[in-house]
Amino acid sequence: MSMIPGELSVLKRFEDVLRAPPNSIEPFKQLLDELNPIVIKTAQDQQYQALLASSLDMWKQLRDIVSTCNFSDAMTHDEEYHFWYLRCTRGIMLLIRNISVANHDLPQQVLIQNAIIRMFNTLTTHSNTHSDMEQALFIASLTALHNVTKVSVIFDKTMIDPLVTFLEYPIGNVSLTFDLVFPYVLLFENLLKNEEFLYYLFRHESKNRILFDFVIEEVAKNNSHMFEYLEQTKKSDEVADNISHEDDSAENDELSGMELALLRCFRKIISHESFAPYLLELQMSSPSIFFKFLKIAQIISTSIENWDKYELTGIMTWCFTIFEKASKDTIEYFATGEDDIRVAEPLHQNLTMTLDIMSSLSRYEHVQKYINSYDGLAKLIELLGALQTNLIRINFLKDASGSVKNLKVSDSMGNKVVDQAKLDSRVDYATFHIMATNFPECKLLLIETLANICYKKKEMQDQIRTLHGLELVLSNCVIDDNDPFIKERSIVCIKFLLDGNEENQKFVASMEAKKAVDDETLSQAGYEVDIGKDGGVKLQPKKST
């Protein structure tokens, strides 16, 4: 026997009135007078909240009310009538929101989440006013659904169309206030925890409207400085793990609650197995959307510290595929012998973004194995060789104030470049801006990735030598403003390549004997040349002074 007959009686009257709308608004007002104290008490009294939430009869009754809303009749009346009918419906949503905090299983057991989605969609087929009360009902529905799905999400693939329709409601129709956007993002985060939801969303015809038009272009761009912040700080999500979903406080120097929720959403999106085919299809069909998504994926991938193996596999599936094609196309581009900014710019963007991701994630052994399983080491070194041959080395000459006044340009062999046409196609002399045709920062990121892969791994050290990567890295132990700090990164890479590897040490020693290696480079890598009594040249760890 139910312990809450009074509350159930009130709700039964709600069901009757909402199913068969009366001729006047008075019954709505009377019902709200009865419901209001129940809603208030469930917000203030945890024991009472738990009592109602533990009743299966309560949840069945609430589901039945939501399922029987008769908007087709109610919306034939005037605006005031609409207001009171929707206000009654919103009151039920608020009660669901309050008591679902104490119980997540029973509401999903009776599939109340499906009933809420269908209810609101039915309303929108009979109303195109987007009135304040209609938007308030949508917000109440969002918060109720968020609470119901907070612990787990029971997703029925037959509900993907109604769910997408529900999620599309605010697109281009309503004022995107914080009160709407924040619960929307929190609900979206809950839904993303269900792998099947993402699987079917990525295959839905409205995927771009939700993922790009709304979540990125409207929500993230207009309600967040997350991407700019992460790009500047490479902030770890270890902070996010310590802040609750409900923390919506925003400080100038840290991410707000909504931004952290968005961060978790994008983490789920870019690491899901279905993101790779989605992103690769965008590359062909919508290049502008593709580049924006790739930029976001780059920022998220390089800003989070603790990825698991499944997430890393999901990321590398699209990242390495994009890199592989961009690398092949770049090598073919250089083979033409002609500079073309229209071709070089997208290639450069694809390379810098994917290489930045790989240089960051290659600290994980799982990613190193992934790269090796696709013959990635050879592809990285092949690209490095092509860049080494075709790029010009740039050194900015600055005055005492640090302003660039001129520049010095040489080829990979150190010879001065005098081809003015090539110089004009690689550097904007008016601003001293290096153009995409010289692929700035690509060699730097390649060498950082090689350093991660070969660290404490003799097999990788040997492979880099046999693939002629060792001499390529040695050749970049110079200052080059096309790749800032490439000298320092190359020296670190050389140090890792020589560590515990006698064959690599012999190889470098032989090059040093031919004066192909700068003694200062070896010294900075922690080695020095030793000439034996037999005249043989070898490397040995630098003696401390």
N, C-alpha and C positions, 0 to 999 in steps of 0.2 A: 504494500500500500504506500502511496506517495506521502511524503512528509510535508509537501508544499501544495496542498489543495487550493489555497487562496490564490497563489500566484498562477497556478495552472488555469484556474477559473477566469482570471483576468485575460490570460493569453488566449483562451478559447473564444472569448468575446471579440478579441482582436481578429482572430481568424475569420469569424462570422462576418464582421463588419468589412474587413478588407476584401473578402471574397465577393460579397454582395453590397457594394457601396450604397449608403443611404442617400436620401434625397437632400439632406441638409448636412451642415458641418458640425452640428451639435454633438452627435455620437462620437466624432473624432476627438473633440475637446474633452468629453467625459472619460473616454478611454485613456487619454494622455494624463489626465488627473490621477487615474488609478495606477498607471505605469510609472509615472515620474518618481514616486518614493521607492519603488523597487529598484529602478536604475541607480538612484542616488545611494541606496543602501549597499548595493553590490560593489559600488566604487569605494565605499568607506569601511565596510565590515567584511574582513577576510573570511570569517567563519560562515557568514551568510552567503558570501560569494561561492565558497567551496560547497556549501549545502546544495545550492541550485545547480552548480556545475556537475555535481556527482549524480544527478537525476537523469536517467535515460529518457523518462517521460517528458522532462523539461526540454531536452534537445529535440525529441521527436515533434513536440508541439511547436517549437520555434521553427523547425524545418517546414512543418506544414503551413505555418503562417506565411513564411517567405515564398513557398511554392504556390500559394493560392492567391497572391496579390492580383487583383483584377484591374490592370491599367487600361485595358480597352474600354471599360465602362467609365472608370474614374476620370480619364483624360478628355471625356466628352463634355465635362462641366467647365465652369469658369476658372480663372486664375486662382482665386481665393480657395476654391474647392481643391484644386491641384495642390496648393500649398499644404493644406491640412492632411490630405491623403498621404502625401510624401513625408510629412512630418511624423505621422504615425508609423510609417514604414521605417523611417530613420530611428525612431525610438526603439523599435525591435532590434535594429542593427547595433545600437548602443548597448543594449542588454546582452546581446551575443558577444560583443567586444569585451564587456566587463567580465562575464563569467568564464569566457574561454581562456582567460589568464590562468584559471585554476584547474582546467581540464582540457587537454588537447586531443585526447583519444576519442571520447564520446561524440563530439561534434563531427569528426571525420568519419566515425563509424556510421553515422546516419547520413553522411554525405551532404552536410549542410553547406559546405563550400560550393558544391555544384549548384545547389538551390539558390544561393546568393548571386552567383554569376548569371544564371539564367534569369533570375528576377530582374536584375538591373538591365540586362540586354533587352528583355521584354519591354521595360519602361522606355528605352531609347527608340524602340520601333513605333511607339505611340506618342512620343514627345520630341520635338526638335528645338525646344526653347532654351535648354541649358540654363535654367533659372538658378538662382542662388540656392534654393532648397534642393533642387536636383543635384547640384554639385555637392551640397552638404551630405546628401544621401550617398553619393559616390565615395566621399571621404570616409564616412562611417562604414561603408562596405569594405573599403581598403583596410581600415584598422581592424575590423572584425576578421577579415580573411588573414591579415598578418598574424593576429593572435592565434587563430585556429591552426595555422600552418607553421608556427614558430619552431616546434620541436621536430616535426616531420611533415612531409607532403605526400598525401596519397593522390597520385596523378593517374587519371583515366584518359588514355589517348583519344577516346571519342569526344573528350571535352576540349580538345585543343582549339577547335574553331570558336566555340563560345568564349573560351578564356582569352584568346587573341582579340576577339571583338570587345571584350570588357577592357583589356589593356589599351586598346586603341581609343577609347572614349575621350581622353583629354587632348588628343592630338589635334591641334588647330581649332579646338572648340571652346576651351575654357581658360580662365585666368589661372596661370600656373603659380599659385601661392605656395609658400613653404608648407602650409598645412595639408596641401594635396600632394606635393612632390615627395616629401619625406616618407609618408606611409606608402606611397607608390613604390619608392626605391626599396623600402624594407620588405614589402610583399614580394617584389621582383627578386630580391636576394633569397628569400625563402624558396621561391619556385625554382631558382637555379640550383638549389641543393639536390633537386631530383634530376638525375641524369636523363630520364626519358623526356622530361619537359623540354630540355635544351635540344635533344635529338629531334623532336618534332617541330620545335620553334625554328630551328635552322632550315627546315624543309618546308616551312609555311610561306605562302605567297606574300604575307605581310611582314616578314622578318625584318626587312630594311626599314619599314615604317616605325617599328618598335625599337629595334636595336640602334639604328642610326638616326632617323629623323627625330625621334623623341628622346631616347636615353642619352645619346651623345650630343646632338645639336641643340636640344631644348634643355634637358635636365642638367647634364654635366657642364655644358658651356655657360649656361646662364645662372646656375646655382652653385658653382664650385670653381675653386682655383686649384683643384687637385692636380691636374696634369702639369701646370706650371710649377707648382710646389715640388712635386716629385722629381721633375726634370732638374730642378735646381739642387735638390738635397739628396736624391736617391734614398729617400726615407724608407726604412724597413717597416714591414707590417707587424713586427713584434709589438709595436705600439698599438696597432689595431687590435691585436689579440687581447690587450688589457683594457679596452674601452668597450662598454656595452653598446648595443644597438641604439638604446634610448638616449645616449649622451649626444645631444645636439648642440652643445656649446661650441662656439667657434672662437679660436684665438688667432691672432695675426700670424703666429709662428707655428701653428700646428693645424692638422686636419680636423674638420668638424665631424660630428657624428654622421651626417649624411655623406660627407666625402669618404669616410671610412667604409660606409655601407656600399658606396659606388665602387670603391677600390676592391672590395670583396666580390662584387658583382662581376667586374671586369676580369678579376683573377679566374673566376669560374668559366667565363666565356672564352677567354683566349687559350685556356688549357684543356678545353673539352675536345673530345675526338672529332666532333662534327664541325669544329671551327675551321679546320684545315680546308676541307672541300668548299666551305662557304667563302673563306677568304680568297682562295685560289680562283673561284668562279668570279668573285668581284674584280680580281685583277684583270680578267678578260672583258667583263661586261661594264664595269663602272670604275675606271682607274682613279677618279678623284675620291670616291668613297673608300676604295682600297687603300690609298695612301694615308687617309685619315685614320682608318682602322689600324693599319700597320704601325703608324706613329704611336697610337695609344698602346698597342701591344708591346712596342719597344719600351715605352716608359714604364708600364706595369711590370714587364719581365725583368727589367734591370733595377727595379726599385724594391723588390721583395726578396728577402733573404732565404726563407725556408720553403722551398719547393719540394714536393715528394716526387717519386719516380714516375708515377702516372701523369702528373702535371707536366713534368719535364718532357716526357714522350709526346704529350699533346702539343706542347709548344714547338718542339724540334720538328715535328711532322710538317708544319707549315713553314717554319723558319728556314730549315735546311733546303726545302724544295724551292723556296723563293731565291735563296742565296745561290743554289746550284744553277738555276736558269740565268740569274743576273750575271754570275761569274762567266758562264759560257758566252752570253751575249756581249759582255764587256771585252772578252778576248777577241771575239769576232769583230767588234767595233774597232779595236786598235789595229786589226789586220787590214782595215780599209785605208789606213794612213791619213784619214781626214777627220778633223775636229768638227763636231756638230753638237751644239749645246742642247738641241731638241732631243737628240738621242741620248746624250751623256747624262742629262739631268735625272731622268727616271732611273737609269741604271745606277747612278751614284746614290740616289735616295734608297733604292732597294739594297744596295751593298752596305751602306753605312748603318742602316737600321738593323739588318739581319746580322751583320758582323758585330755590332754593338751587343746584340742579344747573345750571340755565341761567345764573345769575349767575356761576358759576365757569367753566363751559365756553364761555361766549360770548366769552371772550378769544381763542378760536380762530376764524379767519376762516371755516373750514368750517362751524362751528355758526351763525355769523352768516348765512351763505348759506342754511343749512337753515331757520332761523327765517323769513327773508325769503321763501323759496320757498313757505311755507305762510301767507303774509299775517300773519306773526307779530307784526310791529311794530304793526299796527293792533289786534291782539288784546291785546297787552301794554298799550297805551295805553288801550284801552277798559276793561280791568279796573282800571287805575290811576285812571281817571276815576270808576268806580263806587265804589271804595274811598274816594277823596277826598270824594265826596259823602256817603257813608253812615257813615264811621267817626268816632269822637270823638277829639279830641286830648287827651292826658293828660300832665300834668306833676306828678310826685311832689314833695311838699314835705317836705324832710328836716331833722332837727335836727342839732346840732353833731356828733353821733356817727355820722351817716349813716343813721340809722333813719328810715323813712318814717312821718310823723305825719299827713299829710293829702294831698290831691291837688287839683289845679285842672283842670277839664275844660271844653273848648270845642269848638264845631263847626268845620267847615272854613273858615268865614268869621271865626273868632276870637270868636264870640259864646258867652257862658257857657251851658252846658247845664243846664237846670233840671228837665228831665223825669226824676224820680226813678226811675220804672220802667225807663227806658232805662239809667240809670246802674247800677241794681242788676243788670241783665242783661248789662252789659259789664264790670263790675269787682266782684271779691269784696272788700268793704270790711274784712272781718275779717283778711285776709292781704295786702290791696293787690295781689292777683294779677289781671292783665288776662286776661279770658276769651277763648276762641276766637271768640266772637261779635263781637269787635272786630278780629279778624284781625291780631294783632300780627306785625310784621316783614315783612308782605307788600309794603307800599309800598316799604320799604327795598330789598328784593330786586329789585323791578321796576325801580327807578331805577338800581341797580347794573348790571342787564342792559342798560338803555337806554344807559348811559354806555359800556359796552364796545362796543355796536353802532355808536354814532355816532363813536367815537374816530377822528379823521383821515379821516372818510368824509363828504364833503359831501352826497352823495345821501341818506344816512341822516339827517344833520342836518336837511336840508330836509323829508324825510318826517315827522320827528317834529314839526316846526313846523306843517306842513299838517294833521297829524292832531290838533293842539291839545295835543300832549304837552309843548311848551316851557313853556306857562303852568302846566301841572300840576306840572312839576318845580320851577318858580319858587315855587309855592305851598307846597312842602315844605321850603323853606330856613328851617325853624324847628325849635326843640327840641321833641321829642315822644317821651315815654317809651314810647309804643306801638310806635315804631320807633326804637330807640336809634341815634344817629349818623346819622339821616336828613338832618339839616341839612348835615353835612359831605359826605355822599355826593351830595346834591342840588347842592351848590356845585361839586363836581368835575364832575358831569354838565353843569351850566350852562357851565362852563369849556370842556368838550369840544364842546358845542353851538355855542358862539360862536366857537371857534377857526377862523379863516380863512373865516368865513361871514358875509358882509356883510348878507344878508337877515335872518339871525337876530339880528344886532347891531341892525339897524334896528327889528326887531320889539320887542326888549327895550327899546330906547331910547324907543320910543313908549309902552310901558307905564310906563316910569319917569317920563315926562313927565306921565302921568296919576296918578302916585304909587302905581302898582300894584306897583312893585318897590322893595324896600328898598335904599338906597344901600350899606349895609354888605354885603349879599349880593353886589352887583356888585364891590365892592372886594375881597372875599375870593375872587371868581372871577378877579380880575386885571384888572378893567376899571373905568373911571370915565366919568361923563357929561361930554360936551363940548358946550357951547352955542355955535353958530357966530355970526358977525356978522349973519347973516340971521335969527337966532332959532331956527334948526333945531337939533334935539337928536339927537346921535349918541353912540355908544360909541367909546371908544378905549382901547388898552392903558394900564393904570395906570402913571403915571410913577414911577420909583424915587426914593426920598427919601434 
